[in-house]
Amino acid sequence: MSDKELTITTTLAKRDGFFSRHIPGRTKADVWIEYRIHAPHGTNLVIGHGPGSVHVTDIDANIEANGSRGDILFMLREPESYSIDAKTQFGSVVTDFGANVHRTSFLIGREFATNKAPGSHKIYARMGYGGITVKAIPKEAYGPSAQK
């Protein structure tokens, strides 16, 4: 890992002690962890996530996001300028801009792909059980200093 990379790992501690032999070693439910990570607008992202939701807002760079169960939401300026490859094994893919979402070969998942000009930013998203959504941020939401 270089000095320009950040890795965040969360591990639920294993239970020890007198009562541990009577209860499961790890909790599987009722745990809520929320991270809010602020990154510069042009930061490339690589996100590997288990169950839960991932929200990516206003990043103008390459994004790779994978999850096992849950949802991935991209809120982007001008999403039509991205090359997008999004696929779920069991779930939905929804986009804001008129493109066709197709069933996967197993008929239960969905996939969506666009190929834009070379040099356009790329989004690669995979979800096992859940959804992937790509939405446009309205220009009015940018603010006067951020509008292109």
Buried (B, 14 or more C-beta within 10 A) or exposed (E): EEEEEEEEEEEEEEEEEEEEEEEEEEEEEEEEEEEEEEEEEEBEBEBEBEEBBBEBEBBBBBBBBBBBBBBBBBBBBEBBEBBBBBBBBBBBBBBBEEBEBEEBEEEEBBBBBBEEEEEBBBBBBBBBBBBBBBBBBEEEEEEEEEEE
